[in-house]
Amino acid sequence: LEILVTVLNKNDNDPVFAQPNLSRTVPEDTKVNATVVAREELSATDADLDTIYYELTTTVQDTEGYFAIRGVNNPEIYLQKALDYDKFNLTTLLLYARDRPVTSSEPTNTATATITIAVEQSDTRPPWFLPCTLLHTDSSVCISSLYSGRVNISQMSTEPLLLEPGPIYAIDPDYTINDRIVYSIVGGNRDEVFSVDADTGNLTMNKIVTSPDSFLLQVMATQVSNIRKYSVATVEIKVINRSLHPPYFEKGIYNGTAFVGLPQGSFVYQAGDPSTPLVITAMDEDFPDV
């Protein structure tokens, strides 16, 4: 008597990842749609020979949408949205492998793989002259103020010029790279009157100025390891007459009268003359017309 026995394959095995824990470092300037983790490293196996269905999620808030899988049956992870190191530099992804579709009502066996993604800052931004104000719509752009200073006509200054709102200074905003900055004057330097120290940004004089015309210098800050990353700032140098005398008040003491009950912004009047506002004046022998 021959008895034919058919063994039915019961779904009693979980999918298995060869590497349930993976770590990857992804440069910030990785192109969108580039592969981050290959399919071969993430594919799960199932002893029941079932078709595997994959789902990818993230555990870190505000990092959704950056990474995705190629398809429900293809676990290759790719970059779906451009990275920004300032927004986040570390996230954790969970890849689920199921032997039934998510919508299936049948019992499902699941495996989970954890993928840690570290974002590596790239050299994406040019130098910033400080102080500067970040552009609200683009954190990669920082608008610097005009530098300004003064020199006396026909007088040679041997010290670095004092500037407002501060000395010439630029940084590499990609701070984990922190490339060294060098400075140079690229425009507005008539007769080579001024020099800039390549390392410190200090502005000094090479010769005296003989005309009252102001200078509008263009100073460039360049990264040492990437000369294509540079910024240009404007420095206005006003040429003025040398000041030999301090200003002085026309009187040593001024007397005024203020009336009770007047609103803010009301005049203070001259003592003894309630119809004439009190005016305090000063003179300077260097500027008799001012």
Salt bridges, closest charged atoms under 4 A:
GLU41 OE1 - ARG24 NH2 2.23
ASP50 OD2 - ARG100 NH1 3.47
GLU55 OE1 - ARG98 NH1 2.77
GLU76 OE2 - ARG70 NE 2.65
ASP86 OD2 - ARG125 NH1 2.79
GLU106 OE1 - ARG100 NE 3.15
ASP174 OD1 - ARG125 NE 3.26
ASP199 OD1 - ARG180 NH1 2.94
GLU285 OE1 - HIS245 NE2 3.58
ASP286 OD1 - HIS245 ND1 3.17
